Amino acid sequence: MTPILLVRNDGFETFGVAPGALARAGMDLVTANMTDPTVELPPLDDVAGVITFGGTVNVDQVDEYPQLGVVRQYTREAVDRGVPYLGICLGSQILARALGTEVVKGPVKEVGFEPVRLTPDAKEDALLSFLEPEERVMQWHEDTHDLPGGATLLITGDRIPIQAYRVGETAWGVQFHLEVEAWELTWWLQVADAAIDLPRTWGKSADEIRAEAERHIERHEERGREIFTRFANVVRTSARG
């Protein structure tokens, strides 16, 4: 089988639990580090699925980060061609923007482990149907968007309504960091705590987020692995056609 493509949009993204879960599911992987402006994405004919990960920039900063525009166009072509696609955080926003939906600053910034709820449509979803009616998921974002036209809302939240959605049967956007693992989160907190005033900027201290992680990270990692495993099954089924 041709590989699944992992698209890296930020230097602080390590793909978390995704590579291990996908490899255990029998998938080959290829990566594209889009923080390097000389990197080119592989032809869609050469990949079986696409996973686009998060980043610290706004989806429309294409003048400063032209590769965002490249990934956006690639995303649109993947959706149009029915190539299985999963966008995470910035990747979810890229999917929305590729479908013509504006991405804006949210009414609040979300960070740490926040509650979200499944919608009735999630009960039959290929990726998310196994989740509990309410989950605590790892957030770190300030941008959001409306539900793209024709998309199905799968997970919602009280403060930020669009948390996960599906376009057609093989493309998903997930706002929260389903990929994050304990080591990766520890690194993010170390970097952010040294660079900015986390409580003033994001409303929580590094210690508060670490305390939340002690309670929720094990479930979060397990949930992420299962979602990536299910995405591999979607890719495999799609390849069989």
C-alpha positions in Angstrom: 0.0 0.0 0.0 1.2 3.5 -0.7 2.0 5.5 2.5 0.1 7.9 4.7 1.5 11.4 4.5 2.2 13.3 7.8 2.4 17.1 7.1 4.4 19.0 9.7 3.4 22.7 9.9 5.4 23.8 12.9 8.8 23.2 14.5 7.2 22.2 17.8 5.2 19.4 16.2 6.5 15.8 16.7 3.4 13.9 15.6 2.9 12.5 19.1 1.2 9.1 19.2 0.5 9.1 15.4 3.5 7.3 13.9 3.4 4.4 16.4 -0.3 3.9 16.1 -0.3 4.0 12.3 2.7 1.7 12.1 1.0 -0.8 14.4 -2.0 -0.6 12.1 0.2 -1.7 9.2 0.7 1.6 7.5 3.8 2.9 5.9 4.5 6.6 6.5 6.1 9.5 4.7 6.5 13.0 6.2 6.7 16.5 4.7 8.3 19.2 6.9 6.6 22.4 5.7 8.6 24.6 8.0 11.2 24.3 5.2 9.9 26.5 2.3 11.9 24.4 -0.2 10.0 21.2 0.7 7.4 20.0 -1.9 4.4 17.8 -1.1 4.3 14.5 -2.9 1.8 13.9 -5.7 -1.6 12.7 -4.3 -1.3 9.7 -6.5 1.7 8.6 -4.3 -0.1 8.7 -0.9 -3.0 6.7 0.5 -4.0 9.3 3.1 -3.1 12.7 4.5 -2.8 13.9 8.1 -2.1 17.6 8.6 -0.9 18.7 12.0 -1.0 21.9 14.1 1.0 25.1 14.3 1.3 28.4 16.0 0.3 30.6 13.1 -3.0 31.8 11.6 -4.1 29.9 8.5 -4.2 33.1 6.4 -0.6 34.2 7.1 0.3 33.0 3.6 2.4 36.0 2.7 4.7 35.3 5.7 4.4 31.5 5.4 3.7 30.7 1.8 3.7 27.0 2.5 0.3 27.4 4.2 -1.2 28.2 0.9 0.5 25.1 -0.6 -1.0 22.9 2.1 -4.4 24.5 1.7 -4.5 23.8 -2.0 -3.2 20.3 -1.4 -6.0 19.8 1.2 -8.7 20.9 -1.2 -7.4 18.6 -3.9 -7.3 15.7 -1.4 -10.9 16.3 -0.4 -12.1 16.7 -4.1 -10.4 13.4 -5.0 -11.6 11.5 -2.0 -8.1 10.9 -0.5 -8.7 10.2 3.2 -7.8 13.3 5.1 -7.4 14.2 8.8 -6.6 17.8 9.9 -5.6 18.5 13.5 -5.8 21.9 15.1 -4.2 24.2 12.4 -4.8 21.3 10.0 -8.5 21.4 10.9 -8.5 25.1 10.2 -6.7 24.6 6.9 -9.4 22.1 5.9 -12.1 24.7 6.8 -10.3 27.4 4.9 -9.8 25.2 1.9 -13.5 24.7 1.8 -14.1 28.5 1.8 -14.8 29.0 5.5 -13.2 32.0 7.2 -11.0 31.3 10.2 -11.1 34.0 12.9 -10.0 34.6 16.5 -12.3 32.8 18.9 -14.1 34.5 21.7 -11.8 32.7 24.2 -8.4 31.0 24.0 -8.4 27.3 24.9 -5.5 25.6 26.5 -5.2 22.5 28.7 -7.7 19.7 29.1 -11.1 21.0 28.4 -14.5 19.3 28.2 -16.1 18.5 24.8 -19.3 16.6 23.9 -20.2 14.3 21.1 -23.1 15.1 18.8 -25.7 12.4 17.8 -24.0 12.2 14.4 -20.8 11.0 16.0 -22.4 7.8 17.1 -21.9 6.3 13.6 -18.7 8.0 12.7 -15.8 5.9 11.5 -13.2 7.7 13.7 -15.1 9.0 16.7 -18.0 6.6 17.5 -16.1 4.9 20.3 -15.7 8.1 22.4 -17.6 8.8 25.6 -20.5 11.3 25.4 -18.2 13.8 27.2 -14.4 13.8 27.0 -11.5 15.9 28.3 -9.2 16.8 25.4 -6.0 18.7 25.1 -6.5 22.1 23.6 -4.1 24.8 22.6 -5.6 27.3 20.1 -7.0 30.8 19.7 -8.6 30.6 16.2 -11.9 29.0 15.2 -14.4 28.9 12.4 -18.0 28.1 11.5 -19.0 24.7 10.3 -18.1 24.4 6.6 -21.0 24.1 4.3 -22.1 20.5 3.9 -20.0 19.3 6.8 -21.3 17.2 9.7 -20.6 18.4 13.3 -19.3 15.5 15.4 -17.9 17.1 18.6 -18.8 20.4 20.1 -17.9 22.5 23.2 -19.6 25.2 25.3 -17.1 27.9 24.5 -15.9 26.9 21.1 -18.7 25.0 19.2 -16.7 23.5 16.3 -14.4 20.8 17.8 -14.6 18.1 15.2 -16.4 17.7 11.9 -16.5 15.4 8.9 -16.7 16.4 5.2 -18.2 13.7 3.1 -17.2 10.2 4.3 -13.4 10.4 4.3 -12.3 13.9 5.5 -12.1 15.1 9.1 -11.2 18.2 11.0 -10.4 18.0 14.7 -9.6 21.2 16.6 -8.0 19.6 19.7 -4.6 18.0 19.8 -5.6 14.4 19.6 -2.0 13.4 18.8 -0.3 14.9 21.8 1.6 12.6 24.2 3.1 13.3 27.6 6.6 14.0 26.4 5.4 16.3 23.7 3.2 18.3 26.1 6.1 18.6 28.6 8.3 20.1 25.9 5.6 22.5 24.7 5.0 23.7 28.3 8.8 24.2 28.9 9.1 26.3 25.7 6.0 28.4 26.3 6.7 29.0 30.0 10.1 30.3 29.1 8.9 32.5 26.3 5.7 34.1 27.6 3.5 34.7 30.6 1.2 31.7 30.3 -1.4 32.8 32.8 -1.7 36.3 31.4 -1.6 35.1 27.7 -3.6 31.9 27.9 -5.3 31.9 31.3 -3.5 28.9 32.8 -0.1 28.4 34.3 2.2 25.6 33.2 1.7 24.0 36.6 -2.0 24.0 36.2 -1.8 22.3 32.8 0.6 19.8 34.2 -1.8 19.0 37.0 -4.6 18.5 34.4 -2.3 16.2 32.4 -1.6 14.0 35.4 -5.3 13.3 35.5 -6.1 13.1 31.8 -3.1 12.3 29.6 -3.2 8.5 29.8 -6.8 8.5 28.5 -5.8 11.2 25.9 -3.0 9.1 24.5 -5.2 6.0 24.4 -7.9 7.9 22.6 -5.4 9.4 20.1 -4.0 6.0 19.2 -7.5 4.6 18.6 -8.4 7.5 16.3 -5.3 7.1 14.3 -5.8 3.3 14.1 -9.3 3.9 12.8 -8.0 6.4 10.3 -5.7 3.7 9.0 -8.7 1.4 8.6 -10.5 4.2 6.5 -7.4 4.5 4.4 -7.2 0.7 3.9 -10.9 0.5 3.0 -10.6 3.5 0.6 -7.6 1.9 -1.2 -9.6 -1.3 -1.8 -12.3 0.9 -3.3 
